[in-house]
Amino acid sequence: MPYDYQLVGGTLIVIIGLVAVTNAMVERRSPLSGLIGVLVGAGLLGWAWVLSDQSLTPQHLPQAVYRLIAEWT
């Protein structure tokens, strides 16, 4: 599928960005870098949604992960 890289990459970046924002708030630092990561990840997820003809559902994520693993082996 043409949107697998964007979907998996965007999801991972959003998760890492949310962890970074939470960590920054706990340590009383600026959460700017984590927020930028969340926004970049959301942009990748939006791009994947556009490439899929606006038909993405949460069930597409595991399928995309398995297709990428199969492609790399």
PyRosetta script that sets phi, psi and omega in degrees:
from pyrosetta import init, pose_from_sequence

init()
pose = pose_from_sequence("MPYDYQLVGGTLIVIIGLVAVTNAMVERRSPLSGLIGVLVGAGLLGWAWVLSDQSLTPQHLPQAVYRLIAEWT")
pose.set_psi(1, 148.9)
pose.set_omega(1, -176.1)
pose.set_phi(2, -76.5)
pose.set_psi(2, -9.8)
pose.set_omega(2, -174.8)
pose.set_phi(3, -112.0)
pose.set_psi(3, 9.2)
pose.set_omega(3, -175.7)
pose.set_phi(4, -63.4)
pose.set_psi(4, -46.5)
pose.set_omega(4, -178.6)
pose.set_phi(5, -62.6)
pose.set_psi(5, -43.0)
pose.set_omega(5, -179.5)
pose.set_phi(6, -66.6)
pose.set_psi(6, -40.3)
pose.set_omega(6, -177.6)
pose.set_phi(7, -67.1)
pose.set_psi(7, -48.7)
pose.set_omega(7, -178.5)
pose.set_phi(8, -70.2)
pose.set_psi(8, -45.0)
pose.set_omega(8, 179.5)
pose.set_phi(9, -62.8)
pose.set_psi(9, -44.1)
pose.set_omega(9, 178.8)
pose.set_phi(10, -62.9)
pose.set_psi(10, -39.9)
pose.set_omega(10, 178.1)
pose.set_phi(11, -64.2)
pose.set_psi(11, -45.0)
pose.set_omega(11, 179.3)
pose.set_phi(12, -63.9)
pose.set_psi(12, -41.6)
pose.set_omega(12, -179.6)
pose.set_phi(13, -66.6)
pose.set_psi(13, -38.9)
pose.set_omega(13, 177.5)
pose.set_phi(14, -63.5)
pose.set_psi(14, -43.7)
pose.set_omega(14, -179.6)
pose.set_phi(15, -63.4)
pose.set_psi(15, -46.5)
pose.set_omega(15, 179.4)
pose.set_phi(16, -64.8)
pose.set_psi(16, -38.1)
pose.set_omega(16, 177.7)
pose.set_phi(17, -64.9)
pose.set_psi(17, -39.7)
pose.set_omega(17, 177.4)
pose.set_phi(18, -65.5)
pose.set_psi(18, -38.3)
pose.set_omega(18, 176.2)
pose.set_phi(19, -64.4)
pose.set_psi(19, -41.1)
pose.set_omega(19, -179.8)
pose.set_phi(20, -65.5)
pose.set_psi(20, -40.1)
pose.set_omega(20, 178.1)
pose.set_phi(21, -64.4)
pose.set_psi(21, -44.9)
pose.set_omega(21, 179.9)
pose.set_phi(22, -62.6)
pose.set_psi(22, -44.0)
pose.set_omega(22, 178.9)
pose.set_phi(23, -62.7)
pose.set_psi(23, -41.9)
pose.set_omega(23, -179.7)
pose.set_phi(24, -64.9)
pose.set_psi(24, -38.1)
pose.set_omega(24, -180.0)
pose.set_phi(25, -70.9)
pose.set_psi(25, -35.4)
pose.set_omega(25, 178.0)
pose.set_phi(26, -66.3)
pose.set_psi(26, -40.4)
pose.set_omega(26, -179.2)
pose.set_phi(27, -87.9)
pose.set_psi(27, 6.6)
pose.set_omega(27, 178.3)
pose.set_phi(28, 56.9)
pose.set_psi(28, 45.4)
pose.set_omega(28, 174.6)
pose.set_phi(29, -111.5)
pose.set_psi(29, 174.6)
pose.set_omega(29, 177.0)
pose.set_phi(30, -74.8)
pose.set_psi(30, 127.3)
pose.set_omega(30, -179.4)
pose.set_phi(31, -86.6)
pose.set_psi(31, 22.0)
pose.set_omega(31, -173.5)
pose.set_phi(32, -63.2)
pose.set_psi(32, -44.2)
pose.set_omega(32, -177.9)
pose.set_phi(33, -65.5)
pose.set_psi(33, -39.4)
pose.set_omega(33, 176.8)
pose.set_phi(34, -66.3)
pose.set_psi(34, -38.4)
pose.set_omega(34, 178.4)
pose.set_phi(35, -64.7)
pose.set_psi(35, -39.9)
pose.set_omega(35, 176.7)
pose.set_phi(36, -63.1)
pose.set_psi(36, -40.4)
pose.set_omega(36, 177.0)
pose.set_phi(37, -61.7)
pose.set_psi(37, -42.4)
pose.set_omega(37, 178.3)
pose.set_phi(38, -62.8)
pose.set_psi(38, -41.7)
pose.set_omega(38, -179.6)
pose.set_phi(39, -67.3)
pose.set_psi(39, -39.2)
pose.set_omega(39, 177.1)
pose.set_phi(40, -64.8)
pose.set_psi(40, -44.0)
pose.set_omega(40, 177.7)
pose.set_phi(41, -62.4)
pose.set_psi(41, -40.5)
pose.set_omega(41, 177.6)
pose.set_phi(42, -65.3)
pose.set_psi(42, -35.7)
pose.set_omega(42, 175.9)
pose.set_phi(43, -64.1)
pose.set_psi(43, -41.8)
pose.set_omega(43, 176.9)
pose.set_phi(44, -64.6)
pose.set_psi(44, -39.8)
pose.set_omega(44, 177.6)
pose.set_phi(45, -65.7)
pose.set_psi(45, -37.5)
pose.set_omega(45, 175.5)
pose.set_phi(46, -64.8)
pose.set_psi(46, -39.0)
pose.set_omega(46, 177.7)
pose.set_phi(47, -64.4)
pose.set_psi(47, -42.5)
pose.set_omega(47, 177.7)
pose.set_phi(48, -62.8)
pose.set_psi(48, -38.4)
pose.set_omega(48, 179.0)
pose.set_phi(49, -64.4)
pose.set_psi(49, -40.0)
pose.set_omega(49, 178.1)
pose.set_phi(50, -67.7)
pose.set_psi(50, -42.0)
pose.set_omega(50, -179.8)
pose.set_phi(51, -65.3)
pose.set_psi(51, -26.9)
pose.set_omega(51, -178.2)
pose.set_phi(52, -88.5)
pose.set_psi(52, 14.4)
pose.set_omega(52, -176.4)
pose.set_phi(53, 60.0)
pose.set_psi(53, 36.1)
pose.set_omega(53, 174.1)
pose.set_phi(54, 59.2)
pose.set_psi(54, 42.3)
pose.set_omega(54, -178.7)
pose.set_phi(55, -127.5)
pose.set_psi(55, 24.0)
pose.set_omega(55, -179.5)
pose.set_phi(56, -75.1)
pose.set_psi(56, 141.3)
pose.set_omega(56, 172.5)
pose.set_phi(57, -130.4)
pose.set_psi(57, 166.4)
pose.set_omega(57, 179.3)
pose.set_phi(58, -60.4)
pose.set_psi(58, -22.4)
pose.set_omega(58, 179.4)
pose.set_phi(59, -71.1)
pose.set_psi(59, -15.9)
pose.set_omega(59, 179.8)
pose.set_phi(60, -74.9)
pose.set_psi(60, -23.7)
pose.set_omega(60, -176.9)
pose.set_phi(61, -64.2)
pose.set_psi(61, -51.5)
pose.set_omega(61, 178.7)
pose.set_phi(62, -62.5)
pose.set_psi(62, -35.3)
pose.set_omega(62, 178.6)
pose.set_phi(63, -64.5)
pose.set_psi(63, -40.2)
pose.set_omega(63, 178.7)
pose.set_phi(64, -66.3)
pose.set_psi(64, -39.1)
pose.set_omega(64, 178.1)
pose.set_phi(65, -61.8)
pose.set_psi(65, -46.5)
pose.set_omega(65, -179.1)
pose.set_phi(66, -66.5)
pose.set_psi(66, -36.6)
pose.set_omega(66, 176.1)
pose.set_phi(67, -64.5)
pose.set_psi(67, -39.1)
pose.set_omega(67, 178.4)
pose.set_phi(68, -67.9)
pose.set_psi(68, -40.6)
pose.set_omega(68, 177.3)
pose.set_phi(69, -63.2)
pose.set_psi(69, -42.3)
pose.set_omega(69, 179.3)
pose.set_phi(70, -65.4)
pose.set_psi(70, -34.3)
pose.set_omega(70, 180.0)
pose.set_phi(71, -70.6)
pose.set_psi(71, -33.2)
pose.set_omega(71, -177.0)
pose.set_phi(72, -82.8)
pose.set_psi(72, -15.1)
pose.set_omega(72, -178.8)
pose.set_phi(73, -93.7)
pose.dump_pdb("model.pdb")
